[in-house]
Amino acid sequence: MAGKFNLEELLTRNHPRKHHYTFAHHALCSMTFQLRDQLRQMLIGSHAATFLQGLWKHVAQNLDDDEILPADGLFVHNEFLNAGGILSIVVLPQPQCATEAHMVGIAFLPTPPVLGEKKESEVRYFTLEKGFDDNDAPHTALCEWQRDDDGISHLNYGDGPTPAVAAFAREIMAHLSVSWTWQDEPWKLS
């Protein structure tokens, strides 16, 4: 027997919190596409946690006091891939509402060098978002933000993995270029 219908709970659950949503879907995403190589250095550097905390606080500057969330659980895990690639998984504070992200995965992929030209790395930006199925059971959605000449678009690849770093990393690796080869699943976490 289904529980009693609660309209207020349904509306709250389907309205993402501004701080959480803005951090993952706007602030960090914009930095990824606009400052990719600088962001890469920040995320793999010794001050990555300080950088993420600072960005979280920066997003809060334009919010009302009751919209500001603590940065509990915010951290980055980096996996170094072949040929200088890096997969940075940013774990976010616990999502509560639909479209809030459990994690963001940023794949910094090297581009082949061109003689006499400095090229930026290719970058891919994935989110593992909280959702609810038709029976109101929580699930995840694997999504990607892509930048092209027309702007930035949001793609939804459907059901995502369990919200765990290793599972999310495996899903991202499955979406990356097939020309990549890895030895012994480097994204497996101990």
PyMOL CGO cylinders between C-alpha atoms (Angstrom):
from pymol import cmd
from pymol.cgo import CYLINDER

trace = [
    CYLINDER, 0.00, 0.00, 0.00, 1.40, 3.37, -0.98, 0.3, 1, 1, 1, 1, 1, 1,
    CYLINDER, 1.40, 3.37, -0.98, 1.96, 6.01, 1.67, 0.3, 1, 1, 1, 1, 1, 1,
    CYLINDER, 1.96, 6.01, 1.67, -0.13, 9.13, 1.97, 0.3, 1, 1, 1, 1, 1, 1,
    CYLINDER, -0.13, 9.13, 1.97, 0.42, 11.64, -0.83, 0.3, 1, 1, 1, 1, 1, 1,
    CYLINDER, 0.42, 11.64, -0.83, 2.31, 14.71, 0.37, 0.3, 1, 1, 1, 1, 1, 1,
    CYLINDER, 2.31, 14.71, 0.37, 2.30, 17.57, -2.17, 0.3, 1, 1, 1, 1, 1, 1,
    CYLINDER, 2.30, 17.57, -2.17, 4.74, 19.71, -0.17, 0.3, 1, 1, 1, 1, 1, 1,
    CYLINDER, 4.74, 19.71, -0.17, 7.27, 16.85, 0.01, 0.3, 1, 1, 1, 1, 1, 1,
    CYLINDER, 7.27, 16.85, 0.01, 6.89, 16.19, -3.72, 0.3, 1, 1, 1, 1, 1, 1,
    CYLINDER, 6.89, 16.19, -3.72, 7.44, 19.86, -4.62, 0.3, 1, 1, 1, 1, 1, 1,
    CYLINDER, 7.44, 19.86, -4.62, 10.45, 20.16, -2.30, 0.3, 1, 1, 1, 1, 1, 1,
    CYLINDER, 10.45, 20.16, -2.30, 12.05, 16.97, -3.59, 0.3, 1, 1, 1, 1, 1, 1,
    CYLINDER, 12.05, 16.97, -3.59, 11.73, 18.16, -7.19, 0.3, 1, 1, 1, 1, 1, 1,
    CYLINDER, 11.73, 18.16, -7.19, 13.07, 21.66, -6.59, 0.3, 1, 1, 1, 1, 1, 1,
    CYLINDER, 13.07, 21.66, -6.59, 16.87, 21.58, -6.24, 0.3, 1, 1, 1, 1, 1, 1,
    CYLINDER, 16.87, 21.58, -6.24, 18.51, 23.71, -3.60, 0.3, 1, 1, 1, 1, 1, 1,
    CYLINDER, 18.51, 23.71, -3.60, 20.07, 26.75, -5.22, 0.3, 1, 1, 1, 1, 1, 1,
    CYLINDER, 20.07, 26.75, -5.22, 23.51, 26.46, -3.56, 0.3, 1, 1, 1, 1, 1, 1,
    CYLINDER, 23.51, 26.46, -3.56, 23.98, 22.81, -4.45, 0.3, 1, 1, 1, 1, 1, 1,
    CYLINDER, 23.98, 22.81, -4.45, 22.64, 23.13, -7.99, 0.3, 1, 1, 1, 1, 1, 1,
    CYLINDER, 22.64, 23.13, -7.99, 24.55, 26.33, -8.83, 0.3, 1, 1, 1, 1, 1, 1,
    CYLINDER, 24.55, 26.33, -8.83, 27.86, 24.91, -7.62, 0.3, 1, 1, 1, 1, 1, 1,
    CYLINDER, 27.86, 24.91, -7.62, 27.69, 21.73, -9.75, 0.3, 1, 1, 1, 1, 1, 1,
    CYLINDER, 27.69, 21.73, -9.75, 25.74, 22.86, -12.80, 0.3, 1, 1, 1, 1, 1, 1,
    CYLINDER, 25.74, 22.86, -12.80, 26.98, 26.42, -13.21, 0.3, 1, 1, 1, 1, 1, 1,
    CYLINDER, 26.98, 26.42, -13.21, 30.07, 27.48, -11.24, 0.3, 1, 1, 1, 1, 1, 1,
    CYLINDER, 30.07, 27.48, -11.24, 32.25, 24.37, -11.53, 0.3, 1, 1, 1, 1, 1, 1,
    CYLINDER, 32.25, 24.37, -11.53, 30.92, 23.58, -15.01, 0.3, 1, 1, 1, 1, 1, 1,
    CYLINDER, 30.92, 23.58, -15.01, 31.72, 27.08, -16.32, 0.3, 1, 1, 1, 1, 1, 1,
    CYLINDER, 31.72, 27.08, -16.32, 35.20, 26.97, -14.83, 0.3, 1, 1, 1, 1, 1, 1,
    CYLINDER, 35.20, 26.97, -14.83, 35.78, 23.60, -16.48, 0.3, 1, 1, 1, 1, 1, 1,
    CYLINDER, 35.78, 23.60, -16.48, 35.07, 24.91, -19.96, 0.3, 1, 1, 1, 1, 1, 1,
    CYLINDER, 35.07, 24.91, -19.96, 36.54, 28.40, -19.56, 0.3, 1, 1, 1, 1, 1, 1,
    CYLINDER, 36.54, 28.40, -19.56, 39.63, 27.67, -17.46, 0.3, 1, 1, 1, 1, 1, 1,
    CYLINDER, 39.63, 27.67, -17.46, 40.23, 23.98, -18.14, 0.3, 1, 1, 1, 1, 1, 1,
    CYLINDER, 40.23, 23.98, -18.14, 44.01, 23.82, -17.74, 0.3, 1, 1, 1, 1, 1, 1,
    CYLINDER, 44.01, 23.82, -17.74, 44.03, 26.11, -14.68, 0.3, 1, 1, 1, 1, 1, 1,
    CYLINDER, 44.03, 26.11, -14.68, 41.21, 24.09, -13.11, 0.3, 1, 1, 1, 1, 1, 1,
    CYLINDER, 41.21, 24.09, -13.11, 43.09, 20.87, -13.83, 0.3, 1, 1, 1, 1, 1, 1,
    CYLINDER, 43.09, 20.87, -13.83, 46.08, 22.21, -11.91, 0.3, 1, 1, 1, 1, 1, 1,
    CYLINDER, 46.08, 22.21, -11.91, 43.87, 23.33, -9.00, 0.3, 1, 1, 1, 1, 1, 1,
    CYLINDER, 43.87, 23.33, -9.00, 42.15, 19.95, -8.70, 0.3, 1, 1, 1, 1, 1, 1,
    CYLINDER, 42.15, 19.95, -8.70, 45.36, 17.90, -8.72, 0.3, 1, 1, 1, 1, 1, 1,
    CYLINDER, 45.36, 17.90, -8.72, 47.31, 20.32, -6.55, 0.3, 1, 1, 1, 1, 1, 1,
    CYLINDER, 47.31, 20.32, -6.55, 47.85, 20.16, -2.80, 0.3, 1, 1, 1, 1, 1, 1,
    CYLINDER, 47.85, 20.16, -2.80, 45.31, 22.96, -2.26, 0.3, 1, 1, 1, 1, 1, 1,
    CYLINDER, 45.31, 22.96, -2.26, 42.41, 21.27, -4.07, 0.3, 1, 1, 1, 1, 1, 1,
    CYLINDER, 42.41, 21.27, -4.07, 40.25, 21.04, -0.95, 0.3, 1, 1, 1, 1, 1, 1,
    CYLINDER, 40.25, 21.04, -0.95, 40.85, 24.72, -0.15, 0.3, 1, 1, 1, 1, 1, 1,
    CYLINDER, 40.85, 24.72, -0.15, 39.99, 25.66, -3.74, 0.3, 1, 1, 1, 1, 1, 1,
    CYLINDER, 39.99, 25.66, -3.74, 36.71, 23.68, -3.68, 0.3, 1, 1, 1, 1, 1, 1,
    CYLINDER, 36.71, 23.68, -3.68, 35.74, 25.13, -0.29, 0.3, 1, 1, 1, 1, 1, 1,
    CYLINDER, 35.74, 25.13, -0.29, 36.46, 28.62, -1.63, 0.3, 1, 1, 1, 1, 1, 1,
    CYLINDER, 36.46, 28.62, -1.63, 34.34, 28.06, -4.73, 0.3, 1, 1, 1, 1, 1, 1,
    CYLINDER, 34.34, 28.06, -4.73, 31.51, 26.71, -2.53, 0.3, 1, 1, 1, 1, 1, 1,
    CYLINDER, 31.51, 26.71, -2.53, 31.70, 29.88, -0.40, 0.3, 1, 1, 1, 1, 1, 1,
    CYLINDER, 31.70, 29.88, -0.40, 31.87, 32.07, -3.51, 0.3, 1, 1, 1, 1, 1, 1,
    CYLINDER, 31.87, 32.07, -3.51, 28.61, 30.56, -4.81, 0.3, 1, 1, 1, 1, 1, 1,
    CYLINDER, 28.61, 30.56, -4.81, 27.02, 31.32, -1.42, 0.3, 1, 1, 1, 1, 1, 1,
    CYLINDER, 27.02, 31.32, -1.42, 27.78, 35.05, -1.71, 0.3, 1, 1, 1, 1, 1, 1,
    CYLINDER, 27.78, 35.05, -1.71, 24.71, 35.65, -3.88, 0.3, 1, 1, 1, 1, 1, 1,
    CYLINDER, 24.71, 35.65, -3.88, 22.34, 33.55, -1.79, 0.3, 1, 1, 1, 1, 1, 1,
    CYLINDER, 22.34, 33.55, -1.79, 20.03, 34.35, 1.07, 0.3, 1, 1, 1, 1, 1, 1,
    CYLINDER, 20.03, 34.35, 1.07, 21.16, 33.04, 4.46, 0.3, 1, 1, 1, 1, 1, 1,
    CYLINDER, 21.16, 33.04, 4.46, 18.51, 30.30, 4.45, 0.3, 1, 1, 1, 1, 1, 1,
    CYLINDER, 18.51, 30.30, 4.45, 19.79, 29.04, 1.06, 0.3, 1, 1, 1, 1, 1, 1,
    CYLINDER, 19.79, 29.04, 1.06, 23.42, 28.57, 2.15, 0.3, 1, 1, 1, 1, 1, 1,
    CYLINDER, 23.42, 28.57, 2.15, 24.47, 24.95, 2.72, 0.3, 1, 1, 1, 1, 1, 1,
    CYLINDER, 24.47, 24.95, 2.72, 27.48, 23.57, 4.58, 0.3, 1, 1, 1, 1, 1, 1,
    CYLINDER, 27.48, 23.57, 4.58, 30.22, 22.03, 2.42, 0.3, 1, 1, 1, 1, 1, 1,
    CYLINDER, 30.22, 22.03, 2.42, 30.09, 18.75, 4.34, 0.3, 1, 1, 1, 1, 1, 1,
    CYLINDER, 30.09, 18.75, 4.34, 31.70, 15.94, 2.37, 0.3, 1, 1, 1, 1, 1, 1,
    CYLINDER, 31.70, 15.94, 2.37, 33.05, 18.14, -0.45, 0.3, 1, 1, 1, 1, 1, 1,
    CYLINDER, 33.05, 18.14, -0.45, 36.34, 16.69, -1.75, 0.3, 1, 1, 1, 1, 1, 1,
    CYLINDER, 36.34, 16.69, -1.75, 38.11, 15.58, -4.92, 0.3, 1, 1, 1, 1, 1, 1,
    CYLINDER, 38.11, 15.58, -4.92, 39.58, 12.22, -5.89, 0.3, 1, 1, 1, 1, 1, 1,
    CYLINDER, 39.58, 12.22, -5.89, 41.99, 12.11, -8.84, 0.3, 1, 1, 1, 1, 1, 1,
    CYLINDER, 41.99, 12.11, -8.84, 42.87, 9.16, -11.02, 0.3, 1, 1, 1, 1, 1, 1,
    CYLINDER, 42.87, 9.16, -11.02, 45.83, 9.51, -13.38, 0.3, 1, 1, 1, 1, 1, 1,
    CYLINDER, 45.83, 9.51, -13.38, 45.21, 7.86, -16.74, 0.3, 1, 1, 1, 1, 1, 1,
    CYLINDER, 45.21, 7.86, -16.74, 47.44, 6.90, -19.65, 0.3, 1, 1, 1, 1, 1, 1,
    CYLINDER, 47.44, 6.90, -19.65, 49.13, 9.57, -21.77, 0.3, 1, 1, 1, 1, 1, 1,
    CYLINDER, 49.13, 9.57, -21.77, 48.74, 12.26, -19.10, 0.3, 1, 1, 1, 1, 1, 1,
    CYLINDER, 48.74, 12.26, -19.10, 44.97, 12.14, -18.76, 0.3, 1, 1, 1, 1, 1, 1,
    CYLINDER, 44.97, 12.14, -18.76, 43.33, 12.82, -15.42, 0.3, 1, 1, 1, 1, 1, 1,
    CYLINDER, 43.33, 12.82, -15.42, 39.88, 11.97, -14.13, 0.3, 1, 1, 1, 1, 1, 1,
    CYLINDER, 39.88, 11.97, -14.13, 38.88, 14.24, -11.23, 0.3, 1, 1, 1, 1, 1, 1,
    CYLINDER, 38.88, 14.24, -11.23, 35.83, 13.12, -9.28, 0.3, 1, 1, 1, 1, 1, 1,
    CYLINDER, 35.83, 13.12, -9.28, 34.41, 15.91, -7.11, 0.3, 1, 1, 1, 1, 1, 1,
    CYLINDER, 34.41, 15.91, -7.11, 32.20, 14.46, -4.38, 0.3, 1, 1, 1, 1, 1, 1,
    CYLINDER, 32.20, 14.46, -4.38, 29.52, 16.91, -3.29, 0.3, 1, 1, 1, 1, 1, 1,
    CYLINDER, 29.52, 16.91, -3.29, 27.55, 17.30, -0.08, 0.3, 1, 1, 1, 1, 1, 1,
    CYLINDER, 27.55, 17.30, -0.08, 24.69, 14.79, 0.10, 0.3, 1, 1, 1, 1, 1, 1,
    CYLINDER, 24.69, 14.79, 0.10, 22.04, 15.65, -2.51, 0.3, 1, 1, 1, 1, 1, 1,
    CYLINDER, 22.04, 15.65, -2.51, 18.41, 15.74, -1.39, 0.3, 1, 1, 1, 1, 1, 1,
    CYLINDER, 18.41, 15.74, -1.39, 16.44, 16.90, -4.42, 0.3, 1, 1, 1, 1, 1, 1,
    CYLINDER, 16.44, 16.90, -4.42, 16.08, 15.80, -8.02, 0.3, 1, 1, 1, 1, 1, 1,
    CYLINDER, 16.08, 15.80, -8.02, 18.88, 17.08, -10.30, 0.3, 1, 1, 1, 1, 1, 1,
    CYLINDER, 18.88, 17.08, -10.30, 21.26, 17.80, -7.42, 0.3, 1, 1, 1, 1, 1, 1,
    CYLINDER, 21.26, 17.80, -7.42, 24.52, 15.98, -8.12, 0.3, 1, 1, 1, 1, 1, 1,
    CYLINDER, 24.52, 15.98, -8.12, 26.09, 13.29, -5.97, 0.3, 1, 1, 1, 1, 1, 1,
    CYLINDER, 26.09, 13.29, -5.97, 29.35, 13.81, -7.86, 0.3, 1, 1, 1, 1, 1, 1,
    CYLINDER, 29.35, 13.81, -7.86, 30.91, 15.59, -10.77, 0.3, 1, 1, 1, 1, 1, 1,
    CYLINDER, 30.91, 15.59, -10.77, 33.46, 13.84, -12.98, 0.3, 1, 1, 1, 1, 1, 1,
    CYLINDER, 33.46, 13.84, -12.98, 35.84, 15.97, -15.00, 0.3, 1, 1, 1, 1, 1, 1,
    CYLINDER, 35.84, 15.97, -15.00, 37.95, 14.10, -17.55, 0.3, 1, 1, 1, 1, 1, 1,
    CYLINDER, 37.95, 14.10, -17.55, 41.00, 16.05, -18.70, 0.3, 1, 1, 1, 1, 1, 1,
    CYLINDER, 41.00, 16.05, -18.70, 42.15, 14.24, -21.82, 0.3, 1, 1, 1, 1, 1, 1,
    CYLINDER, 42.15, 14.24, -21.82, 45.36, 15.17, -23.64, 0.3, 1, 1, 1, 1, 1, 1,
    CYLINDER, 45.36, 15.17, -23.64, 45.15, 16.24, -27.26, 0.3, 1, 1, 1, 1, 1, 1,
    CYLINDER, 45.15, 16.24, -27.26, 47.80, 15.23, -29.76, 0.3, 1, 1, 1, 1, 1, 1,
    CYLINDER, 47.80, 15.23, -29.76, 50.55, 17.86, -29.97, 0.3, 1, 1, 1, 1, 1, 1,
    CYLINDER, 50.55, 17.86, -29.97, 50.73, 20.03, -33.07, 0.3, 1, 1, 1, 1, 1, 1,
    CYLINDER, 50.73, 20.03, -33.07, 54.17, 21.34, -33.99, 0.3, 1, 1, 1, 1, 1, 1,
    CYLINDER, 54.17, 21.34, -33.99, 54.65, 24.88, -32.74, 0.3, 1, 1, 1, 1, 1, 1,
    CYLINDER, 54.65, 24.88, -32.74, 51.21, 25.09, -31.14, 0.3, 1, 1, 1, 1, 1, 1,
    CYLINDER, 51.21, 25.09, -31.14, 50.19, 24.84, -27.48, 0.3, 1, 1, 1, 1, 1, 1,
    CYLINDER, 50.19, 24.84, -27.48, 46.89, 23.01, -27.28, 0.3, 1, 1, 1, 1, 1, 1,
    CYLINDER, 46.89, 23.01, -27.28, 44.54, 22.85, -24.33, 0.3, 1, 1, 1, 1, 1, 1,
    CYLINDER, 44.54, 22.85, -24.33, 43.49, 19.44, -23.10, 0.3, 1, 1, 1, 1, 1, 1,
    CYLINDER, 43.49, 19.44, -23.10, 40.12, 18.08, -24.17, 0.3, 1, 1, 1, 1, 1, 1,
    CYLINDER, 40.12, 18.08, -24.17, 37.69, 18.16, -21.27, 0.3, 1, 1, 1, 1, 1, 1,
    CYLINDER, 37.69, 18.16, -21.27, 34.47, 16.26, -20.53, 0.3, 1, 1, 1, 1, 1, 1,
    CYLINDER, 34.47, 16.26, -20.53, 32.12, 17.20, -17.66, 0.3, 1, 1, 1, 1, 1, 1,
    CYLINDER, 32.12, 17.20, -17.66, 29.84, 14.51, -16.20, 0.3, 1, 1, 1, 1, 1, 1,
    CYLINDER, 29.84, 14.51, -16.20, 27.33, 14.66, -13.35, 0.3, 1, 1, 1, 1, 1, 1,
    CYLINDER, 27.33, 14.66, -13.35, 25.78, 11.83, -11.37, 0.3, 1, 1, 1, 1, 1, 1,
    CYLINDER, 25.78, 11.83, -11.37, 22.42, 13.31, -10.45, 0.3, 1, 1, 1, 1, 1, 1,
    CYLINDER, 22.42, 13.31, -10.45, 19.83, 12.30, -7.91, 0.3, 1, 1, 1, 1, 1, 1,
    CYLINDER, 19.83, 12.30, -7.91, 16.44, 11.39, -9.26, 0.3, 1, 1, 1, 1, 1, 1,
    CYLINDER, 16.44, 11.39, -9.26, 13.28, 9.49, -8.40, 0.3, 1, 1, 1, 1, 1, 1,
    CYLINDER, 13.28, 9.49, -8.40, 11.58, 6.80, -10.46, 0.3, 1, 1, 1, 1, 1, 1,
    CYLINDER, 11.58, 6.80, -10.46, 7.85, 6.45, -11.13, 0.3, 1, 1, 1, 1, 1, 1,
    CYLINDER, 7.85, 6.45, -11.13, 7.42, 4.70, -7.77, 0.3, 1, 1, 1, 1, 1, 1,
    CYLINDER, 7.42, 4.70, -7.77, 9.22, 7.55, -5.92, 0.3, 1, 1, 1, 1, 1, 1,
    CYLINDER, 9.22, 7.55, -5.92, 12.24, 5.35, -5.28, 0.3, 1, 1, 1, 1, 1, 1,
    CYLINDER, 12.24, 5.35, -5.28, 15.55, 7.23, -5.45, 0.3, 1, 1, 1, 1, 1, 1,
    CYLINDER, 15.55, 7.23, -5.45, 17.89, 6.47, -8.35, 0.3, 1, 1, 1, 1, 1, 1,
    CYLINDER, 17.89, 6.47, -8.35, 20.73, 8.20, -10.16, 0.3, 1, 1, 1, 1, 1, 1,
    CYLINDER, 20.73, 8.20, -10.16, 21.03, 9.65, -13.66, 0.3, 1, 1, 1, 1, 1, 1,
    CYLINDER, 21.03, 9.65, -13.66, 24.30, 9.86, -15.57, 0.3, 1, 1, 1, 1, 1, 1,
    CYLINDER, 24.30, 9.86, -15.57, 24.49, 13.19, -17.38, 0.3, 1, 1, 1, 1, 1, 1,
    CYLINDER, 24.49, 13.19, -17.38, 27.05, 15.22, -19.28, 0.3, 1, 1, 1, 1, 1, 1,
    CYLINDER, 27.05, 15.22, -19.28, 27.43, 18.91, -19.99, 0.3, 1, 1, 1, 1, 1, 1,
    CYLINDER, 27.43, 18.91, -19.99, 28.99, 19.55, -23.42, 0.3, 1, 1, 1, 1, 1, 1,
    CYLINDER, 28.99, 19.55, -23.42, 30.29, 22.78, -24.92, 0.3, 1, 1, 1, 1, 1, 1,
    CYLINDER, 30.29, 22.78, -24.92, 30.16, 23.49, -28.63, 0.3, 1, 1, 1, 1, 1, 1,
    CYLINDER, 30.16, 23.49, -28.63, 29.84, 26.52, -30.90, 0.3, 1, 1, 1, 1, 1, 1,
    CYLINDER, 29.84, 26.52, -30.90, 26.18, 26.95, -29.92, 0.3, 1, 1, 1, 1, 1, 1,
    CYLINDER, 26.18, 26.95, -29.92, 26.87, 27.02, -26.16, 0.3, 1, 1, 1, 1, 1, 1,
    CYLINDER, 26.87, 27.02, -26.16, 26.62, 24.45, -23.41, 0.3, 1, 1, 1, 1, 1, 1,
    CYLINDER, 26.62, 24.45, -23.41, 24.09, 21.63, -23.51, 0.3, 1, 1, 1, 1, 1, 1,
    CYLINDER, 24.09, 21.63, -23.51, 22.99, 19.03, -20.97, 0.3, 1, 1, 1, 1, 1, 1,
    CYLINDER, 22.99, 19.03, -20.97, 22.70, 15.38, -22.02, 0.3, 1, 1, 1, 1, 1, 1,
    CYLINDER, 22.70, 15.38, -22.02, 20.99, 12.71, -19.94, 0.3, 1, 1, 1, 1, 1, 1,
    CYLINDER, 20.99, 12.71, -19.94, 22.31, 9.18, -20.55, 0.3, 1, 1, 1, 1, 1, 1,
    CYLINDER, 22.31, 9.18, -20.55, 19.65, 7.54, -18.37, 0.3, 1, 1, 1, 1, 1, 1,
    CYLINDER, 19.65, 7.54, -18.37, 20.08, 5.49, -15.21, 0.3, 1, 1, 1, 1, 1, 1,
    CYLINDER, 20.08, 5.49, -15.21, 23.43, 5.93, -13.54, 0.3, 1, 1, 1, 1, 1, 1,
    CYLINDER, 23.43, 5.93, -13.54, 25.45, 3.76, -11.17, 0.3, 1, 1, 1, 1, 1, 1,
    CYLINDER, 25.45, 3.76, -11.17, 25.39, 3.61, -7.41, 0.3, 1, 1, 1, 1, 1, 1,
    CYLINDER, 25.39, 3.61, -7.41, 26.69, 6.92, -6.03, 0.3, 1, 1, 1, 1, 1, 1,
    CYLINDER, 26.69, 6.92, -6.03, 30.19, 5.62, -5.27, 0.3, 1, 1, 1, 1, 1, 1,
    CYLINDER, 30.19, 5.62, -5.27, 33.41, 7.07, -6.70, 0.3, 1, 1, 1, 1, 1, 1,
    CYLINDER, 33.41, 7.07, -6.70, 34.59, 3.82, -8.31, 0.3, 1, 1, 1, 1, 1, 1,
    CYLINDER, 34.59, 3.82, -8.31, 31.21, 3.07, -9.92, 0.3, 1, 1, 1, 1, 1, 1,
    CYLINDER, 31.21, 3.07, -9.92, 30.92, 6.62, -11.26, 0.3, 1, 1, 1, 1, 1, 1,
    CYLINDER, 30.92, 6.62, -11.26, 34.49, 6.50, -12.60, 0.3, 1, 1, 1, 1, 1, 1,
    CYLINDER, 34.49, 6.50, -12.60, 33.77, 3.24, -14.45, 0.3, 1, 1, 1, 1, 1, 1,
    CYLINDER, 33.77, 3.24, -14.45, 30.67, 4.78, -16.09, 0.3, 1, 1, 1, 1, 1, 1,
    CYLINDER, 30.67, 4.78, -16.09, 32.64, 7.84, -17.18, 0.3, 1, 1, 1, 1, 1, 1,
    CYLINDER, 32.64, 7.84, -17.18, 35.42, 5.67, -18.62, 0.3, 1, 1, 1, 1, 1, 1,
    CYLINDER, 35.42, 5.67, -18.62, 32.79, 3.80, -20.67, 0.3, 1, 1, 1, 1, 1, 1,
    CYLINDER, 32.79, 3.80, -20.67, 31.73, 7.12, -22.27, 0.3, 1, 1, 1, 1, 1, 1,
    CYLINDER, 31.73, 7.12, -22.27, 35.23, 8.30, -23.17, 0.3, 1, 1, 1, 1, 1, 1,
    CYLINDER, 35.23, 8.30, -23.17, 36.85, 7.87, -26.55, 0.3, 1, 1, 1, 1, 1, 1,
    CYLINDER, 36.85, 7.87, -26.55, 37.32, 4.27, -27.63, 0.3, 1, 1, 1, 1, 1, 1,
    CYLINDER, 37.32, 4.27, -27.63, 40.85, 5.08, -28.78, 0.3, 1, 1, 1, 1, 1, 1,
    CYLINDER, 40.85, 5.08, -28.78, 41.96, 5.05, -25.15, 0.3, 1, 1, 1, 1, 1, 1,
    CYLINDER, 41.96, 5.05, -25.15, 43.43, 1.89, -23.68, 0.3, 1, 1, 1, 1, 1, 1,
    CYLINDER, 43.43, 1.89, -23.68, 43.95, 1.34, -19.99, 0.3, 1, 1, 1, 1, 1, 1,
    CYLINDER, 43.95, 1.34, -19.99, 45.90, -1.20, -18.10, 0.3, 1, 1, 1, 1, 1, 1,
    CYLINDER, 45.90, -1.20, -18.10, 44.25, -2.99, -15.18, 0.3, 1, 1, 1, 1, 1, 1,
    CYLINDER, 44.25, -2.99, -15.18, 41.40, -0.47, -14.68, 0.3, 1, 1, 1, 1, 1, 1,
    CYLINDER, 41.40, -0.47, -14.68, 43.35, 2.48, -13.21, 0.3, 1, 1, 1, 1, 1, 1,
    CYLINDER, 43.35, 2.48, -13.21, 40.16, 4.02, -11.82, 0.3, 1, 1, 1, 1, 1, 1,
    CYLINDER, 40.16, 4.02, -11.82, 39.62, 1.09, -9.43, 0.3, 1, 1, 1, 1, 1, 1,
    CYLINDER, 39.62, 1.09, -9.43, 39.93, 2.46, -5.94, 0.3, 1, 1, 1, 1, 1, 1,
    CYLINDER, 39.93, 2.46, -5.94, 41.44, 0.57, -3.08, 0.3, 1, 1, 1, 1, 1, 1,
]
cmd.load_cgo(trace, "trace")
